Amino acid sequence: MNYFVQLGITAVEMMPVKEFPGQVGWGYTPRYHFAIQSTYGTTAELKEMIDTFHKNGIRVIMDGVYNHCDVSAPYTAIDHDYWFLHDPKDPVWCWGPEWDYEKYDEKYKLWPARKYIRESIRYFIDEFHIDGIRFDAATQIANDKFLKILVQQIKQQARERGFGTEFYCVGEYLPDKPEYVISNGGPMDGVWHDSFYLKLRESMSNEPPKLDELKDVIDARRQGYQNITDVVNYQSNHDHNRLLVDLGKEYQLFDDEAFRRVRMAFAIQATSFGLMMIWMGAEIGEYKEKTPGIAKIDWTLIEDRDDNSNAINKKQLQYYKDVINLRKLNLALTSPNLEFIFEDECDLILAWHRWNPPIYDIHNQGDHVIIICNWAPITYEKYEILNIPRNGRWYEWLNNDEEYIVENNKLIIEDFKDHSVRIFVYQNSSFFPISNTTISTDRKHFIIIHSKIISIIGILLIPIILICLIIIYYFYKQYLKNKYHQETERCIILDNEQISSIDCQSNIQTNENDSTIKYQFM
């Protein structure tokens, strides 16, 4: 399972859940496209799980395998060449019978494979209320014309069900290219940003990274992508080992050295242009190679232990929580604005600026975040970063919110460890989030005292405002009452003694049995 985090929204991506051969597997050779894998549970239980996700504000993206199916799928035996290509498009990348989306039935006036897959997706949207689809092996489908039509149809169906424009379709294109996304005329809302994965992994090795190539994937607009949702960035997924495993296997990096590089990769991922995806287990530092067999998450890694032997795993989880919290709260990291402000090829330092336009900020400050990375094999005792976009107070996220004063657009960092990231948040009037890490005592007291003062003022203002409203209402009623009495003095119903004093033309009707005189204006 993968986790998406973007724009304050969390989503989970389920690996394929359609019935496949055997009891244990990944689900990428589906046999029945309308049945749930029986070893996972029942249809009702899947619906309940998705409903529970939704109740907790989590969306669900389903992994859909629409390039091929298992050799034992019923339609392969009924009429193979009616539904599937006779020969695979690419024998090297072939996992089973491939759907023939160009097959047209003149008799029934339809495309059999297209109709079947479309009905399968319709079933999962209508019955299970999924929020998106990941198209597995989209490169091998090799039919963008069909995919464009299909995506448009299912997004329309989702809108009719009340999902709005938020139904998300992402394609696994290897290699990824900008022409595959809707913003560039392609079929998908977004693509798995595989080039980001490759360059990020390379930069975590012992070899000096190529900063220009890293900049291309950190800011995907340099590759031709346009929107935040065009790319899904990840440091690992189910097709690969977790980064922690590869650091140990390939580079013999373990313990704090390896964990620090994983945290660096995650911070880069979270602050880059695009959506963010996490492969489950990475957040707790699980060291387990990928396997098609049973591989349950080891939650004991973050349980309380008397000997505190899993302190490094708990630290890893807290780091992930803090970075995710920053990304969800700070609009600078979900805006399209990203600019590289400092780089040094020799020192292997790269810094970029993320900011949010000050649309709602009356002080015209906006939200600003600075990310500074050190790929050098050494720790810098003191390092100067130039071109900081704003002078004033900046606070270091994840490090007790330590305060830094930037003057002349220069920031001085101390104890800048190798293969680490420093994140700085600009203190402004519109937004300054406090991280989950322990903050300094003075700042904590400052925040608590001011919060209490604001709360007390708010509590006192409410009754004062209510009293003022009551007083205003009372005087307004008095005003209306006085005005009414003034008008009634000129009332058209008069007693007999006042008739002689009226100076105007009139008709008078008198009732002998009634002393009241009715007066009618001419």
C-alpha positions as CSV (number, residue, x, y, z in Angstrom):
1,M,0.0,0.0,0.0
2,N,1.2,3.5,-0.9
3,Y,0.2,6.8,0.8
4,F,-0.3,10.1,-1.1
5,V,-0.1,13.4,0.6
6,Q,-1.0,16.6,-1.1
7,L,-3.0,19.8,-0.5
8,G,-3.9,18.7,3.0
9,I,-5.4,15.5,1.5
10,T,-4.3,11.9,2.3
11,A,-5.0,9.0,0.0
12,V,-4.1,5.3,0.0
13,E,-3.3,3.3,-3.1
14,M,-4.4,-0.3,-2.9
15,M,-2.5,-2.9,-4.9
16,P,-4.8,-4.9,-7.2
17,V,-7.7,-6.5,-5.3
18,K,-9.3,-8.5,-8.2
19,E,-9.3,-12.3,-7.9
20,F,-6.0,-13.8,-9.0
21,P,-4.6,-17.4,-9.1
22,G,-3.3,-18.8,-5.8
23,Q,-3.6,-17.6,-2.2
24,V,-0.7,-15.2,-2.0
25,G,0.4,-12.7,-4.6
26,W,0.5,-9.1,-5.7
27,G,-2.6,-9.3,-7.9
28,Y,-1.0,-8.2,-11.2
29,T,-2.3,-11.2,-13.1
30,P,-6.1,-10.8,-12.5
31,R,-8.3,-13.7,-13.4
32,Y,-11.8,-12.2,-12.7
33,H,-12.3,-8.4,-13.1
34,F,-15.6,-8.3,-11.1
35,A,-14.5,-10.4,-8.1
36,I,-12.5,-9.5,-5.0
37,Q,-9.6,-11.7,-4.1
38,S,-11.2,-14.2,-1.6
39,T,-8.1,-14.4,0.6
40,Y,-8.4,-10.6,1.3
41,G,-11.9,-10.8,2.6
42,T,-15.5,-10.3,1.4
43,T,-17.0,-7.7,-0.9
44,A,-18.9,-6.2,2.1
45,E,-15.7,-6.0,4.1
46,L,-13.9,-4.1,1.3
47,K,-16.8,-1.7,1.1
48,E,-16.7,-1.2,4.8
49,M,-12.9,-0.6,4.7
50,I,-13.3,2.1,2.0
51,D,-16.2,3.7,3.9
52,T,-14.0,3.9,7.0
53,F,-11.2,5.5,5.1
54,H,-13.6,8.1,3.7
55,K,-15.0,8.8,7.2
56,N,-11.5,9.6,8.3
57,G,-10.8,11.9,5.4
58,I,-8.7,9.4,3.4
59,R,-9.3,8.8,-0.3
60,V,-8.8,5.5,-2.0
61,I,-7.0,4.9,-5.3
62,M,-7.3,1.4,-6.8
63,D,-4.5,-0.2,-8.7
64,G,-6.0,-1.4,-12.0
65,V,-4.4,-3.9,-14.3
66,Y,-5.8,-3.3,-17.8
67,N,-2.9,-4.3,-20.0
68,H,-3.1,-8.0,-19.5
69,C,-4.7,-10.8,-17.4
70,D,-3.9,-14.3,-16.2
71,V,-3.7,-17.1,-18.7
72,S,-6.5,-18.8,-16.8
73,A,-9.0,-15.9,-17.2
74,P,-12.3,-17.3,-18.6
75,Y,-12.3,-15.2,-21.8
76,T,-9.0,-16.6,-22.8
77,A,-10.7,-20.0,-23.1
78,I,-14.0,-18.8,-24.6
79,D,-12.5,-17.0,-27.6
80,H,-8.9,-15.8,-27.1
81,D,-8.5,-13.8,-30.3
82,Y,-11.8,-12.0,-29.8
83,W,-10.7,-10.4,-26.6
84,F,-6.9,-10.5,-26.7
85,L,-4.0,-9.9,-29.0
86,H,-2.8,-13.1,-30.6
87,D,0.8,-12.2,-30.0
88,P,2.2,-9.8,-27.3
89,K,3.2,-6.3,-28.4
90,D,6.5,-6.7,-26.6
91,P,7.6,-10.2,-25.7
92,V,10.1,-8.9,-23.2
93,W,7.5,-7.0,-21.2
94,C,4.6,-9.5,-21.4
95,W,2.9,-10.9,-18.2
96,G,-0.1,-12.7,-19.9
97,P,-2.7,-12.3,-22.6
98,E,-3.0,-8.7,-23.6
99,W,-6.3,-7.0,-24.2
100,D,-7.0,-6.1,-27.9
101,Y,-8.4,-2.5,-27.7
102,E,-8.4,-2.2,-31.4
103,K,-10.8,-5.1,-32.0
104,Y,-14.2,-3.9,-33.3
105,D,-17.2,-6.1,-33.6
106,E,-19.1,-5.1,-36.7
107,K,-22.1,-7.2,-35.8
108,Y,-22.7,-5.7,-32.4
109,K,-21.1,-2.3,-33.2
110,L,-18.8,-2.3,-30.2
111,W,-15.2,-2.8,-29.1
112,P,-15.4,-5.9,-26.8
113,A,-12.2,-5.4,-24.7
114,R,-13.0,-1.7,-24.3
115,K,-16.5,-2.3,-23.2
116,Y,-15.5,-5.1,-20.7
117,I,-12.8,-3.0,-19.0
118,R,-15.1,0.1,-18.9
119,E,-17.8,-1.9,-17.2
120,S,-15.3,-3.3,-14.7
121,I,-14.2,0.2,-13.7
122,R,-17.8,1.4,-13.6
123,Y,-18.6,-1.4,-11.1
124,F,-15.8,-0.4,-8.7
125,I,-16.8,3.3,-8.9
126,D,-20.5,2.6,-8.3
127,E,-20.2,-0.2,-5.8
128,F,-17.1,0.7,-3.9
129,H,-16.9,4.5,-4.3
130,I,-13.2,4.5,-5.2
131,D,-11.6,8.0,-5.6
132,G,-9.1,7.2,-8.4
133,I,-7.2,4.6,-10.4
134,R,-3.6,3.8,-11.0
135,F,-3.2,2.3,-14.4
136,D,-0.6,-0.4,-14.2
137,A,1.8,-0.9,-17.1
138,A,0.3,2.1,-19.0
139,T,3.3,2.1,-21.3
140,Q,2.6,-1.4,-22.4
141,I,-1.1,-0.6,-23.1
142,A,0.3,1.6,-25.8
143,N,-3.1,3.0,-26.8
144,D,-3.5,6.6,-25.7
145,K,-6.6,7.1,-27.9
146,F,-8.5,4.5,-25.9
147,L,-7.1,5.7,-22.5
148,K,-8.1,9.3,-23.2
149,I,-11.7,8.2,-23.9
150,L,-11.7,5.8,-20.9
151,V,-10.4,8.4,-18.4
152,Q,-12.9,11.0,-19.6
153,Q,-15.7,8.6,-19.2
154,I,-14.8,7.4,-15.7
155,K,-14.2,10.9,-14.5
156,Q,-17.6,11.9,-15.8
157,Q,-19.1,9.0,-14.0
158,A,-17.3,10.0,-10.8
159,R,-18.7,13.6,-11.1
160,E,-22.2,12.2,-11.5
161,R,-21.7,10.3,-8.2
162,G,-20.7,13.5,-6.5
163,F,-16.9,13.1,-6.6
164,G,-16.5,16.4,-8.5
165,T,-13.2,16.9,-10.4
166,E,-11.2,15.1,-7.7
167,F,-11.2,11.6,-9.2
168,Y,-7.6,11.0,-9.9
169,C,-6.1,8.9,-12.7
170,V,-2.4,8.2,-12.6
171,G,-0.4,6.1,-15.1
172,E,2.7,4.0,-14.7
173,Y,4.7,5.1,-17.7
174,L,8.3,3.9,-17.7
175,P,10.0,6.1,-18.6
176,D,7.8,8.9,-17.6
177,K,7.2,11.7,-20.2
178,P,5.2,15.0,-19.9
179,E,3.1,14.1,-23.0
180,Y,1.3,11.5,-21.0
181,V,-0.6,14.0,-18.8
182,I,-3.8,15.8,-19.6
183,S,-2.2,19.2,-19.2
184,N,0.0,18.4,-22.2
185,G,-2.7,16.6,-24.2
186,G,-2.2,13.1,-22.8
187,P,-4.7,10.8,-21.2
188,M,-3.8,10.9,-17.5
189,D,-4.1,13.4,-14.6
190,G,-0.6,12.4,-13.6
191,V,2.3,9.9,-14.0
192,W,4.5,8.0,-11.6
193,H,7.6,10.2,-11.6
194,D,10.1,7.4,-12.2
195,S,12.9,9.8,-13.3
196,F,12.6,11.5,-9.9
197,Y,13.0,8.1,-8.2
198,L,16.1,7.2,-10.2
199,K,17.9,10.5,-9.7
200,L,17.0,10.7,-6.0
201,R,18.3,7.1,-5.5
202,E,21.6,8.0,-7.3
203,S,22.1,11.0,-5.1
204,M,21.9,8.9,-1.9
205,S,24.9,6.8,-3.0
206,N,28.5,7.6,-2.2
207,E,29.1,9.2,-5.6
208,P,28.7,13.0,-5.9
209,P,25.4,13.8,-7.5
210,K,24.9,15.8,-10.6
211,L,23.1,18.9,-9.4
212,D,21.6,19.9,-12.7
213,E,20.0,16.5,-13.2
214,L,18.6,16.7,-9.6
215,K,17.2,20.1,-10.3
216,D,15.3,18.7,-13.3
217,V,13.4,16.2,-11.2
218,I,13.0,18.4,-8.1
219,D,11.3,21.0,-10.3
220,A,9.4,18.8,-12.8
221,R,8.5,21.9,-14.9
222,R,12.1,21.8,-16.2
223,Q,11.1,18.5,-17.7
224,G,8.0,19.9,-19.3
225,Y,5.3,19.1,-16.7
226,Q,3.0,22.0,-15.8
227,N,0.8,21.2,-12.8
228,I,1.5,19.9,-9.2
229,T,-0.7,16.9,-10.0
230,D,1.2,15.9,-13.1
231,V,3.8,13.9,-11.2
232,V,3.8,11.6,-8.2
233,N,7.2,11.6,-6.5
234,Y,8.5,8.6,-4.5
235,Q,11.7,7.3,-3.1
236,S,10.5,3.7,-3.3
237,N,7.5,1.6,-4.2
238,H,6.4,-2.0,-4.3
239,D,8.4,-2.7,-7.5
240,H,11.6,-1.8,-5.6
241,N,13.3,-2.4,-2.3
242,R,12.9,0.3,0.2
243,L,15.8,2.8,0.1
244,L,17.0,1.7,3.5
245,V,17.5,-1.9,2.1
246,D,19.3,-0.8,-1.0
247,L,21.7,1.5,1.0
248,G,22.7,-1.6,3.0
249,K,22.9,-4.1,0.1
250,E,24.6,-1.8,-2.5
251,Y,26.6,0.6,-0.5
252,Q,27.1,-1.1,2.9
253,L,25.5,1.9,4.7
254,F,23.7,1.0,7.9
255,D,22.3,2.4,11.2
256,D,22.4,6.2,11.6
257,E,24.3,6.7,8.4
258,A,21.6,5.0,6.3
259,F,18.7,6.4,8.3
260,R,20.0,9.9,7.8
261,R,20.1,9.5,4.1
262,V,16.6,8.1,4.0
263,R,15.4,11.1,5.9
264,M,17.3,13.4,3.5
265,A,15.6,11.6,0.5
266,F,12.2,12.0,2.2
267,A,12.7,15.7,2.9
268,I,13.7,16.3,-0.7
269,Q,10.6,14.3,-1.9
270,A,8.3,16.3,0.4
271,T,9.5,19.7,-0.8
272,S,9.8,19.0,-4.5
273,F,7.3,20.0,-7.2
274,G,4.5,17.4,-7.4
275,L,2.5,14.9,-5.3
276,M,4.2,12.8,-2.6
277,M,3.9,9.0,-2.3
278,I,5.2,6.8,0.6
279,W,5.7,3.1,0.3
280,M,4.4,1.6,3.5
281,G,7.1,0.6,6.1
282,A,9.6,3.3,5.0
283,E,8.2,5.7,7.7
284,I,9.2,3.3,10.5
285,G,12.6,2.2,9.0
286,E,11.6,-1.3,8.2
287,Y,14.6,-3.3,6.7
288,K,12.9,-5.9,4.6
289,E,13.4,-6.9,1.0
290,K,10.5,-6.9,-1.4
291,T,8.8,-10.3,-1.8
292,P,5.7,-11.6,-3.6
293,G,5.0,-13.7,-0.6
294,I,3.7,-12.7,2.9
295,A,5.6,-9.7,4.3
296,K,3.6,-8.1,7.0
297,I,4.7,-4.7,8.5
298,D,6.7,-5.2,11.7
299,W,4.9,-2.7,14.0
300,T,7.0,-3.8,16.9
301,L,9.7,-1.5,15.5
302,I,7.8,1.5,17.1
303,E,6.5,-0.2,20.2
304,D,7.8,0.9,23.6
305,R,10.8,-1.2,24.7
306,D,12.5,-1.3,28.0
307,D,16.0,-1.2,26.4
308,N,15.0,1.5,23.9
309,S,16.7,-0.6,21.2
310,N,14.3,0.8,18.6
311,A,15.0,4.5,19.3
312,I,16.2,5.0,15.7
313,N,12.9,3.7,14.3
314,K,10.8,6.0,16.6
315,K,13.0,8.9,15.5
316,Q,12.4,8.0,11.9
317,L,8.6,7.9,12.4
318,Q,8.6,11.3,14.2
319,Y,10.6,12.8,11.3
320,Y,8.1,11.6,8.8
321,K,5.2,12.9,10.9
322,D,6.9,16.3,11.2
323,V,7.7,16.6,7.5
324,I,4.2,15.5,6.5
325,N,2.7,18.0,9.0
326,L,4.7,20.8,7.4
327,R,3.7,19.9,3.9
328,K,0.0,19.7,4.9
329,L,-0.1,23.0,6.8
330,N,2.3,25.2,4.8
331,L,0.8,26.4,1.5
332,A,4.2,27.2,0.2
333,L,4.8,23.5,-0.4
334,T,1.6,22.9,-2.3
335,S,1.9,25.9,-4.5
336,P,3.6,25.7,-7.9
337,N,6.3,28.1,-6.9
338,L,9.8,26.8,-6.7
339,E,13.1,28.5,-7.4
340,F,16.7,27.4,-6.9
341,I,18.5,30.1,-5.0
342,F,21.9,28.6,-4.2
343,E,24.2,25.9,-5.5
344,D,27.8,25.0,-5.2
345,E,29.1,22.0,-7.3
346,C,32.3,21.8,-5.4
347,D,30.8,21.8,-1.9
348,L,27.7,19.8,-3.1
349,I,25.2,22.2,-1.6
350,L,21.9,23.0,-3.2
351,A,19.1,25.2,-1.9
352,W,15.6,26.0,-3.2
353,H,12.8,28.3,-2.2
354,R,9.1,27.4,-2.0
355,W,6.6,30.2,-1.5
356,N,2.9,30.9,-1.6
357,P,1.5,34.2,-3.1
358,P,0.3,36.5,-0.3
359,I,-3.3,36.5,-1.6
360,Y,-4.9,36.4,1.8
361,D,-2.1,38.1,3.7
362,I,-2.9,41.8,4.5
363,H,0.8,42.3,5.4
364,N,1.8,41.0,2.0
365,Q,4.2,38.5,3.4
366,G,3.0,35.1,2.1
367,D,4.5,31.7,3.2
368,H,8.1,30.9,2.6
369,V,10.2,27.7,3.0
370,I,13.9,27.3,2.3
371,I,15.3,23.8,1.7
372,I,19.1,23.3,1.9
373,C,20.8,20.0,1.1
374,N,24.3,18.8,1.8
375,W,25.6,15.9,-0.3
376,A,29.2,16.4,0.6
377,P,31.0,13.6,2.5
378,I,31.9,16.0,5.3
379,T,30.2,18.0,8.0
380,Y,30.5,21.8,7.6
381,E,31.0,23.5,10.9
382,K,29.8,26.8,9.5
383,Y,28.3,27.4,6.0
384,E,27.0,30.6,4.4
385,I,24.0,30.4,2.1
386,L,23.5,33.5,0.0
387,N,20.4,34.8,-1.9
388,I,17.9,34.1,0.9
389,P,14.8,35.8,-0.5
390,R,13.8,37.6,2.7
391,N,15.6,39.1,5.6
392,G,14.3,38.7,9.1
393,R,13.5,35.8,11.3
394,W,13.6,32.2,10.0
395,Y,13.0,29.1,12.1
396,E,14.5,25.8,11.5
397,W,11.9,23.1,11.1
398,L,12.7,19.8,12.8
399,N,15.4,21.3,15.0
400,N,13.6,22.7,18.0
401,D,12.5,25.6,15.8
402,E,15.8,27.3,16.3
403,E,15.7,31.0,15.4
404,Y,18.0,32.4,12.7
405,I,18.2,36.1,11.8
406,V,18.9,36.7,8.1
407,E,20.6,39.9,7.2
408,N,21.8,41.0,3.8
409,N,20.1,37.9,2.4
410,K,22.6,35.6,4.0
411,L,22.0,32.6,6.2
412,I,24.7,31.1,8.3
413,I,24.3,27.4,9.2
414,E,26.3,25.6,11.8
415,D,27.1,21.9,12.1
416,F,25.7,21.1,8.7
417,K,26.1,17.3,8.6
418,D,26.9,15.3,5.5
419,H,23.9,13.9,3.6
420,S,21.3,15.9,5.5
421,V,18.7,18.5,4.9
422,R,17.9,21.7,6.7
423,I,14.4,23.2,6.4
424,F,13.7,26.8,7.3
425,V,10.3,28.5,7.7
426,Y,9.9,32.2,7.5
427,Q,8.0,33.8,10.4
428,N,5.3,36.0,9.0
429,S,1.9,37.3,10.1
430,S,-0.2,34.9,8.0
431,F,1.3,31.5,9.0
432,F,4.0,30.0,11.1
433,P,3.5,26.4,12.0
434,I,5.1,24.8,15.0
435,S,6.6,21.3,14.4
436,N,5.9,18.3,16.5
437,T,9.4,18.3,17.8
438,T,10.3,19.7,21.2
439,I,10.6,23.5,21.1
440,S,12.7,25.7,23.4
441,T,11.3,26.5,26.8
442,D,11.3,30.3,26.2
443,R,9.5,30.0,22.9
444,K,7.0,27.5,24.4
445,H,6.2,29.9,27.3
446,F,5.9,32.7,24.8
447,I,3.4,30.8,22.7
448,I,1.4,29.5,25.7
449,I,1.2,33.0,27.3
450,H,0.1,34.7,24.1
451,S,-2.4,31.9,23.3
452,K,-3.9,32.4,26.7
453,I,-4.1,36.1,26.3
454,I,-5.8,35.8,23.0
455,S,-8.2,33.2,24.4
456,I,-9.1,35.5,27.4
457,I,-9.6,38.5,25.1
458,G,-11.9,36.4,22.9
459,I,-13.9,35.2,25.9
460,L,-14.3,38.8,27.2
461,L,-15.2,40.2,23.8
462,I,-18.2,37.8,23.3
463,P,-20.4,39.1,26.2
464,I,-19.3,42.7,25.5
465,I,-20.5,42.4,21.9
466,L,-23.7,40.8,23.0
467,I,-24.4,43.6,25.5
468,C,-23.8,46.2,22.9
469,L,-26.1,44.5,20.5
470,I,-28.8,44.4,23.2
471,I,-28.4,48.1,24.0
472,I,-28.5,49.0,20.3
473,Y,-31.6,46.9,19.8
474,Y,-33.3,48.5,22.9
475,F,-32.7,52.1,21.7
476,Y,-33.8,51.2,18.2
477,K,-37.1,49.9,19.5
478,Q,-37.5,53.1,21.5
479,Y,-36.8,55.1,18.4
480,L,-39.5,53.2,16.5
481,K,-41.9,53.5,19.4
482,N,-41.5,57.3,19.5
483,K,-41.8,57.6,15.8
484,Y,-45.1,55.6,16.0
485,H,-46.5,57.9,18.6
486,Q,-45.7,61.0,16.6
487,E,-47.5,59.5,13.6
488,T,-50.5,58.5,15.6
489,E,-51.0,62.1,16.8
490,R,-52.2,62.8,13.3
491,C,-54.5,59.8,13.5
492,I,-57.7,60.0,11.4
493,I,-59.8,58.9,14.3
494,L,-60.6,62.0,16.4
495,D,-63.1,62.8,19.2
496,N,-65.9,65.3,18.7
497,E,-64.2,68.2,20.5
498,Q,-61.3,68.3,18.0
499,I,-63.3,68.4,14.7
500,S,-63.7,72.2,14.7
501,S,-59.9,72.7,14.7
502,I,-59.2,70.7,11.5
503,D,-58.5,73.0,8.6
504,C,-59.0,71.0,5.4
505,Q,-61.7,69.9,3.1
506,S,-63.4,66.7,4.3
507,N,-66.5,64.5,4.3
508,I,-67.7,63.6,7.8
509,Q,-70.0,60.7,8.7
510,T,-71.5,60.7,12.2
511,N,-73.1,57.8,13.9
512,E,-75.7,59.0,16.4
513,N,-75.2,56.0,18.6
514,D,-71.4,56.4,18.6
515,S,-69.3,59.4,19.7
516,T,-66.6,58.5,17.3
517,I,-66.3,60.5,14.1
518,K,-64.8,58.9,11.0
519,Y,-62.7,61.4,9.0
520,Q,-61.9,60.7,5.3
521,F,-59.4,62.9,3.4
522,M,-60.7,64.2,0.0
